[in-house]
Amino acid sequence: MNNEYIAHIEELKGNARYEEAKSFIQDLLFQNSDDYRLYEELADIALSEGDMDRAESLVAFAQNLNTESSTGLYLRGYIAVSKGKFKEGVKLLEEANKLFGNNAEILRNLGWGYLMIGKTTKGILILRRALNITPDDTLIMEDLGVALISNGETQAGEELLRSAGREDKIEELKTIMRI
C-alpha cells in the first residue's frame, strides 16, 4: 500500500469530505483487503461521524490484522475513554504514547482519562504538555480549562476557556461547582 494513499485519505478527512474518503478507501480495499490501515481510517471517519460502535468494530478488525498497530492502540484508547472506560483507556493511551511520543491528541485524551480516574495532578500536567505542543488547539484549551477550574485554579481555567471560545462553559461550571 502506497503511503500517498493514506496521505490523500488524511487530506479528505481534514476537509470533512468523509463520503469521498470512504469511497476512496472502499476502492482500495478491493485491491488491499488485508491492509489494516484502511480499516483504521474508516474507524477514524466513523468517530468523526459520531458512530462509536462502528468505529470500535472497525478498530477491532484492524487490530486482528495487525496487533502491533500504534494507531490502533490510540483509537482503542480514545474509544474506551469516550465510553467511560477510563482505566482501560488510560492503559491503552499510555501504550500509544510510548509509540507516538509527544502526540498532542494522544496526550489530550490521556490527560482527560487521568482526570476521570481521579489523578488530577497528573491529568493537568499531561494536558499542559499537550497544550505546549499545540498551543492553538481549542479542544486541549477547553479540557485543561475545565480541569483547572475543577481543581480550584479558576482564573487560569477561565482564561483558557475564553481563548478556546467557550465562555459558555465558565458560567456552567461555576453554577455546577457553586463558585
C-alpha positions as CSV (number, residue, x, y, z in Angstrom):
1,M,0.0,0.0,0.0
2,N,1.4,3.3,-1.0
3,N,1.7,6.0,1.8
4,E,0.4,8.6,-0.7
5,Y,-3.0,6.9,-0.5
6,I,-3.0,7.4,3.3
7,A,-2.0,11.0,2.9
8,H,-4.8,11.6,0.4
9,I,-7.3,10.0,2.9
10,E,-6.0,12.2,5.7
11,E,-6.4,15.2,3.4
12,L,-10.0,14.3,2.6
13,K,-10.8,13.7,6.3
14,G,-9.1,17.0,7.2
15,N,-11.5,18.8,4.9
16,A,-14.5,16.8,6.3
17,R,-15.0,15.1,2.9
18,Y,-15.9,11.8,4.7
19,E,-18.1,10.3,1.9
20,E,-15.4,10.8,-0.6
21,A,-12.8,9.4,1.7
22,K,-15.0,6.3,2.4
23,S,-15.5,5.7,-1.3
24,F,-11.7,6.0,-1.9
25,I,-11.0,3.6,0.9
26,Q,-13.6,1.1,-0.4
27,D,-11.9,1.1,-3.8
28,L,-8.5,0.5,-2.2
29,L,-10.0,-2.4,-0.1
30,F,-10.8,-4.3,-3.3
31,Q,-7.1,-4.3,-4.1
32,N,-5.7,-4.5,-0.5
33,S,-8.3,-6.1,1.8
34,D,-5.7,-7.0,4.3
35,D,-4.3,-3.5,4.9
36,Y,-5.2,-2.7,8.5
37,R,-4.5,1.0,8.0
38,L,-7.6,1.3,5.7
39,Y,-9.8,-0.1,8.4
40,E,-8.2,2.3,10.9
41,E,-9.0,5.2,8.6
42,L,-12.6,4.0,8.3
43,A,-12.7,3.8,12.1
44,D,-11.4,7.4,12.4
45,I,-14.1,8.6,9.9
46,A,-16.8,6.7,12.0
47,L,-15.5,8.6,15.1
48,S,-15.8,11.9,13.2
49,E,-19.3,11.0,12.3
50,G,-20.2,10.1,15.9
51,D,-20.6,6.3,15.2
52,M,-18.7,4.9,18.2
53,D,-19.9,1.4,17.8
54,R,-18.9,1.2,14.1
55,A,-15.5,2.7,14.9
56,E,-15.0,0.2,17.7
57,S,-15.7,-2.8,15.4
58,L,-13.5,-1.4,12.6
59,V,-10.6,-0.9,15.0
60,A,-11.1,-4.5,16.4
61,F,-10.9,-5.8,12.8
62,A,-7.8,-3.7,12.1
63,Q,-6.2,-5.0,15.3
64,N,-6.8,-8.6,14.2
65,L,-4.9,-7.8,11.1
66,N,-2.0,-6.1,12.9
67,T,-2.0,-6.4,16.7
68,E,1.0,-4.0,17.0
69,S,-0.5,-1.0,15.3
70,S,0.2,2.1,17.3
71,T,-2.8,3.9,15.6
72,G,-5.0,1.0,16.6
73,L,-3.9,1.4,20.2
74,Y,-4.6,5.1,20.2
75,L,-8.1,4.6,18.6
76,R,-9.0,1.9,21.1
77,G,-7.8,4.1,24.0
78,Y,-9.8,7.1,22.6
79,I,-12.9,4.9,22.3
80,A,-12.5,3.5,25.8
81,V,-12.2,7.0,27.3
82,S,-15.2,8.2,25.2
83,K,-17.3,5.3,26.5
84,G,-16.3,6.0,30.1
85,K,-13.9,3.0,30.4
86,F,-11.3,5.3,31.8
87,K,-8.8,2.8,33.3
88,E,-8.8,0.8,30.2
89,G,-8.4,3.9,28.1
90,V,-5.5,5.3,30.1
91,K,-3.7,1.9,29.8
92,L,-4.1,1.9,26.0
93,L,-3.3,5.6,25.6
94,E,-0.1,5.1,27.7
95,E,1.0,2.4,25.3
96,A,0.2,4.5,22.3
97,N,2.0,7.5,23.9
98,K,5.2,5.3,24.2
99,L,5.0,4.6,20.4
100,F,3.8,8.1,19.4
101,G,5.8,10.3,21.8
102,N,4.6,13.8,22.2
103,N,1.4,13.5,20.1
104,A,-0.9,16.2,21.4
105,E,-4.1,14.3,20.6
106,I,-3.0,11.2,22.5
107,L,-1.8,13.4,25.4
108,R,-5.2,15.3,25.4
109,N,-7.1,12.1,25.8
110,L,-4.6,10.6,28.2
111,G,-4.8,13.7,30.4
112,W,-8.6,13.6,30.4
113,G,-8.5,9.9,31.2
114,Y,-6.3,10.5,34.2
115,L,-8.6,13.3,35.4
116,M,-11.6,10.9,35.2
117,I,-9.9,8.3,37.3
118,G,-9.1,10.9,40.0
119,K,-5.4,11.5,39.2
120,T,-6.0,15.3,38.8
121,T,-2.4,16.5,39.1
122,K,-1.1,14.0,36.5
123,G,-4.0,14.8,34.2
124,I,-3.4,18.5,34.4
125,L,0.3,18.0,33.8
126,I,-0.3,15.9,30.7
127,L,-2.9,18.4,29.4
128,R,-0.4,21.2,29.9
129,R,2.2,19.2,27.9
130,A,-0.3,18.7,25.1
131,L,-1.1,22.4,25.0
132,N,2.6,23.2,24.9
133,I,2.9,21.0,21.8
134,T,-0.1,22.6,20.0
135,P,-0.8,25.9,21.7
136,D,-3.7,26.8,19.4
137,D,-5.7,23.6,19.9
138,T,-9.1,24.7,21.3
139,L,-10.0,21.2,22.4
140,I,-7.0,21.0,24.6
141,M,-7.6,24.5,25.9
142,E,-11.2,23.5,26.8
143,D,-10.2,20.3,28.6
144,L,-7.4,22.0,30.5
145,G,-9.6,24.9,31.4
146,V,-12.3,22.7,32.8
147,A,-9.7,20.7,34.7
148,L,-8.1,23.8,36.2
149,I,-11.5,25.3,37.3
150,S,-12.4,21.9,38.8
151,N,-9.1,22.0,40.6
152,G,-9.7,25.4,42.1
153,E,-7.5,27.3,39.6
154,T,-10.5,29.4,38.4
155,Q,-8.7,32.3,36.8
156,A,-6.3,30.2,34.8
157,G,-9.1,27.9,33.7
158,E,-11.4,30.8,32.7
159,E,-8.6,32.4,30.6
160,L,-8.2,29.1,28.7
161,L,-11.9,28.7,28.2
162,R,-12.1,32.2,26.8
163,S,-9.2,31.6,24.5
164,A,-11.0,28.4,23.3
165,G,-14.1,30.5,22.6
166,R,-16.0,28.6,25.3
167,E,-17.2,31.4,27.6
168,D,-20.5,29.5,27.9
169,K,-18.6,26.8,29.9
170,I,-17.4,29.2,32.5
171,E,-20.9,30.1,33.9
172,E,-22.0,26.5,33.5
173,L,-19.0,25.2,35.6
174,K,-19.4,28.0,38.2
175,T,-23.1,27.0,38.6
176,I,-22.3,23.3,38.9
177,M,-19.4,23.9,41.3
178,R,-21.1,26.8,43.2
179,I,-18.2,29.1,42.7
